[in-house]
């Protein structure tokens, strides 16, 4: 199986668009389409279905995705085994839309000469990501560590470095659309819609938040993509969702969506960076220092986190 084709397939799956995936890989959209088409012919299945805004995985594509990722990780392990000390720093940011990705980008802007490999293990749970760090195929990952109360397996270290503050994302017809800020008490009675979650960490966190403040947070149901979620919000007079302050979403101007800070207290999604204690990659120490300095400069006392994160 052509690893370039497999790599392109996973990039398109993450971006939901051929052009965005091609840009990330440094190839043309035509080349990306050709690679995926070759893979589809080789497997005898259709991996993507076209949508109005891009593509989505078919059932066969969804079945292939975890195996494709494992193929790429195996290839990375093979390469790293024979090139010690000469590889890029490999950081898992979970998703390229959320806070860890933008924190890593800020670090890269300050250090443009470093060799960096940005990995997005979208859909991978914490034990899987920590296993990758323990095996040396990742230098670091970001997780809340809810299930273990922020404890990590032997040989690994963790430090809480990101408190991603919540904002309420609503359309112009929502009753809270014109508020400058909202409190958690204001949200009682207003359903918060967060479909498509499969990772126990964020599901558990939002269950904790809902229980602590009497909120209705719905994480049940399939996700048809961020674009569909934004479209639903724009047209609804009742639906709202939470967006992290460090997350980035784009939508048509006509949607007129509003991002409203949540205050009194400020709920934050706590993320720890996890790395191997014996990792001597020359750039990792600088990255960890960057994370600690940033956290110290942005930490606030008026935040809420669940008991397990304290």
C-alpha positions, 0 to 999 in steps of 0.5 A: 500500500502506497504510504503517500496515498495513505497519508493523503487519505488521513489528511483529507479525513482530518480536513474534510477537504481535498484542498486543505489537505493538499495545502498541508501536504505541500501538493496540488489538489489534483495530486491529492485527488489522484492519490486517494483515487488510486487507493480507492481502486486498490481497495475496491471501495469508495472512501469519501462522499462529496458534500456541498462544502467538501467531503465526508468519510463513507462507511468504508472510509471510517473503517479504514481510518484507524488502520491507516493511522496505524500504518503511518505510525508504524512507518514513523517508528521504522524511520525513527529507529534508524535516525536517532537524533535527526528527526522532527519534534512530534507533537500531538495537538488532538485537533488542528482547530483547538487550543493546543494547535494554536499554542504550538503554532505560537511556539513555532513562530518564535522558533521558525528554524526548528523541525516540527511534525504536527500530529492530530490524533483526532478520535484517539483516546488518552490511553492510546495517545499516552501509549504513543508517547511511551513508545517514543513515536510521539514526543508529547501529547495534550490530554485532560487525564480525567480518568486518572486524576492527572496521573500518568504511567511510569516513565511519563511526566505531565504538567497542566499547561492550558486552561481553555476558557469557554465561550458560548457560540449561538446564532443571532436568533438565540435569546442570549445572542446580544449578551456581552457575557453570560454566566453559568446560571444564565445557561440553565434552561438553555440546551448546549449541543455538542454532538459527535463526541466519542472520547471519554475525556471531554464527555466526562468533563461536560458531564461534570460541568453539567452536574455542577451547575444544573446545565443541559449538555447534549453530547449524544448523536452523530456529528456531520462536521463542524460546518453542519453544526455552524449551519444549524446554530445560525438557523436556530433560536434555541441551540447553543454550543461551547467553543474553547477560547483557543479554538478557531472556526470560520463561517459565512458572514451571513451566519452572524454567529456570536461568541460570548464569554462565559463568566462568574466563574469561568469554566475552563477545559484543563489540558496537561502536556505529557512527555517521556521523562527520558526524552532528550530531544533538543527542542522538547525542553524549550517547548515545555518551558514555553508552555509553562511560561505561557500558563503562568502568564495567562492563569487566572483565579476566577476559573472553574475546573472539576475536582479531579483537575485541581 
